[in-house]
Amino acid sequence: MSSIPTPPAEPQDNPDAYIGLEAEHAESQARGRGWSTVRRLPPGAIITMEYLAGRLNLEITEGRVTRCWKG
């Protein structure tokens, strides 16, 4: 039987540091810090609950990050 793959390590980054940043700047900064996927979402977006290592979610309101979380 094959082994279960080990997910990649996530960047050592604090999602709260993105709150208040302009959306374009936040996305660029996140990619520069090693996040493999950066997802922009409108407030109240319906999303699936699967956790994806290396993904950073940015909730954007009026061009600024209002919420940010891993997965």
C-alpha positions in Angstrom: 0.0 0.0 0.0 1.3 3.5 -0.8 1.9 6.0 1.9 -0.2 9.1 2.5 1.5 12.1 1.0 2.6 14.8 3.5 1.1 18.1 2.7 3.5 21.0 2.1 4.4 23.2 5.1 2.4 26.4 5.3 4.2 29.8 5.4 4.9 31.0 9.0 2.5 34.0 8.5 -0.2 35.6 10.6 -3.5 36.0 8.6 -4.5 38.9 10.8 -1.7 40.9 9.4 -3.6 41.2 6.1 -6.7 42.8 7.5 -7.1 46.4 6.3 -4.7 46.0 3.4 -5.8 46.9 -0.2 -6.8 43.7 -2.0 -4.1 43.8 -4.7 -1.3 44.5 -2.2 -2.5 41.7 0.2 -2.6 39.1 -2.6 0.9 40.1 -3.8 2.3 40.0 -0.3 0.7 36.6 0.4 2.2 35.1 -2.7 5.6 36.6 -1.9 5.4 35.0 1.6 4.9 31.6 0.1 1.1 31.0 -0.1 0.5 28.7 -3.1 -3.1 29.7 -3.5 -4.7 33.0 -2.6 -8.4 33.2 -2.9 -10.4 36.5 -2.9 -13.9 36.2 -1.7 -16.8 38.7 -1.4 -18.5 39.0 2.0 -20.8 36.1 2.8 -19.6 34.0 -0.1 -20.7 30.4 -0.1 -17.6 28.2 -0.1 -16.9 24.5 0.6 -15.3 23.7 3.9 -12.4 21.5 2.8 -9.1 22.6 4.1 -6.4 23.1 1.5 -2.9 23.4 2.9 -1.1 26.4 1.5 -4.3 28.4 0.7 -5.0 31.8 2.1 -8.6 33.2 1.9 -9.1 36.9 1.7 -12.6 38.3 2.2 -12.7 41.6 0.4 -15.1 44.5 1.1 -14.8 47.7 -1.0 -11.3 46.8 -2.1 -9.8 46.0 1.3 -9.3 42.8 3.3 -11.9 42.5 6.1 -11.2 38.9 7.0 -8.4 36.4 6.4 -8.0 32.8 7.2 -5.9 29.7 6.3 -7.2 26.8 4.3 
